């Protein structure tokens, strides 16, 4: 599941796979601490809906945020979906766990930099050295495209289409999805 299916079939990134792995390890820790099940004794019955619901309560008791709890539920569902596809008899466990409601996540408003703050950040990098020019350009590109830092780090020369009539950057985002993002002529 973690070594073949997720990277090859689903095309998930290493970071996503590591997050899912951590979620499953956390569930195994719950089973050990709360149910007295050692790893080698865990069977699919341990993934019963009631156990997963107790896991949610346990996570909240550990101080996990709603977002973390929901991520753990998603990881378990994904694993059980895979198992159900491999063995039809396990499909019922997956469907049962899918009935568990996710927690309501608090929505945080998106905060934007004011033009003065942006100018102050950019002024920290003058044009005197190559390093400063590079860092300034990276900040401008981040600001102009709205890209994540990792997305910017993954850019290569073929990603830049600055000679096009309407310049743009091809960004590879989460899930290895490509998107073309226009950039201002001033950035070019």
N, C-alpha and C positions, 0 to 999 in steps of 0.2 A: 504493500500500500504506500508506504512512505518513500521507498527506494525506486520503485518502478512506475507504479500507476500515477502518482502525483506529479513527478517531473516529466515523464515521457508522454503519458496520455492526456493529463489535464494541463500540462505546460505551466505548472506553478513555479514561482521563484523559490530559491533556496530559503529566503527569509520566511515566506509563507509556509513552506514545508516545516521549517523549524518551529514556527508558532503552533502548527497542528500537532507536531510531535510533543511539544511542551504541554499542550492541552491534554493529550492522552496520558502523558506521564503524571499529570496532576490528578486525573481521574483514577489512575492506578494507586496513587498515594492515598486518595480518599478511600478507596476500597480496602487498602491495607489498614489505615488508621481507624476507620469507622465500621468496617464490616469484617475485619480480621482476615481478609483474603490476601495471601501472598501472591505475587505475580504469576507464579507457575500454576496457581489454583484458579485463576480467573478464566471463566468460560463466558459464552455469550449470554447466559442467564444473568451474569453480573451487570449487563447493560439494560436490564429491565427498566421500564419507565419509572417505577417507584424509586429505584436506586438513583437514576439520573436526576429526578426531582429532589431527592435528598442531597445530592451533590450540589445542586443550585443553592439550597439553603446553607450547606456547609461553606460554599465559596463566599456567600454573603457574610457569614459569620467570621470568615477569615479577612473580611474587609475589602473583598474584590468589588470593583465598580460594576455597574450594569453592563457596560461595554465589554469588560473582561468576561463576565458570566456568559454573555451572549456569544462571545467568541468561542468559549469552551463548549457551549451547546452546539454551535455550528460545526466545530471540529469533530465532536462525537457523532453528529448526524452524518457528516461526510464519510466518516469511517464506516458507519453502519450501512450507509447507502451502497458503498463499495462492496461490503460483505454480502448484502442482499442481492447485488448483481452477480456475485460469484456463486452464491448458494441461495436458491430461491426460498428455502425453508427459513432463512434468516430475515426475509423481507418484513415479516410481522414485527420483529423487534425494531427495525428502522421506522416503520410506520407508526408504531406506538410512541417512540421517542419524538417523532415529528409533531406529536400532539402537545408537547410541552411548550407553553407560551414563553417567548423571550421576554426579558425585562424591558421596561420602558427606559430608554436612554434619554438623559438630559441633553437638550439641544443648546449648544453654545453659539452665540452670534459670531459671525466671522468678523474679525477685527482687521481693519485696513490701516496702512501707514498713511499719514497725512503727507502732502507734498513736501512740507518743511522737514519732516523726519527723514524722508527718502533722500532729500538733498544733503542733509547732515551726514547720513551714512555714506553716501557716494563721495562726499568731500573728504572723507578719511583716507581715500585712495587718490593720490595725485598721479600725474602722468610721468613722474620722474624716473621710475624704474619699471622694468618689464613685469615684475611681480605685481606691482601696484596696478599697472594697466590691465593685466590678466584678471586680477581680483575684481577690479571695477567693472570690467566687461562681464564677468560671471554674475555679479550682482544685478547689472542692468538686464542681462538675459533672463535671470530668474524673475525679476520684476515684470518684464515685458511679456514673458510667456506664461507665468504662473506655474512653472514646472516645479516639481519636487527636486530637492538637492540631488538625490540619487539619479533622477532622470537627466539632470544636467550633466552629472558625472559620466553617464553612459553615452553622451553624445559623441559622435565622430564627425569627421569633415564631410562625409556624405549626407549627414543629417541637416546640414546647412544649405539652404536654397536661397542665397542672397542675391543671385543674378536673375531670379524670376521676376516677372513684371510686378507681382505682389509677393515680396519676400516672405519666406516661412521657414520654420524649423520642424523636422519630423522627430517627434518625441516618442520613445517607447515607454509606456507607463505600466501601471500595475496590471498583472495578468498578461504581460508582454503585448499589450494592445498598442497599436501605432495610432498616433494622431498628428495631424499637421496643424501647427499653430502659427498664425500670421505674426510677423514682427514689424515694428514701426521702421520706416525708412531711416529715422534718426538712430535707431539701434544699429542698423546696417552700417 
